[in-house]
Amino acid sequence: MKSTSIWMAVLTFTAVILAVILLTSSQRPAEAAMINTQPGFTLMTSGTNGGDEALVVMDKTKQKMIIYMFKNNELAPVAGGSIR
């Protein structure tokens, strides 16, 4: 009986902590702007946490997505992978 009470207290405390974190965290809506879409690819821009802009290229034929950002005035890929 006592161990059940302890577990209930731990679960309640965890739920309260998670609720506080969710309510106090700043939330920024996800925004993206569609630039161009064709049968083989899609281009869009999106903001980053640092306030920069990223170019997202989705290749529909190869099922790949690559994210580009400007670094030292050059467009460089920063992430990419399969979109399956």
Secondary structure, DSSP 8 states (H G I E B T S, - for coil): -HHHHHHHHHHHHHHHHHHHHHHHS------EEEEEE-SSEEEEEEE-TTS-EEEEEEETTTTEEEEEEEETTEEEEEEEEE--
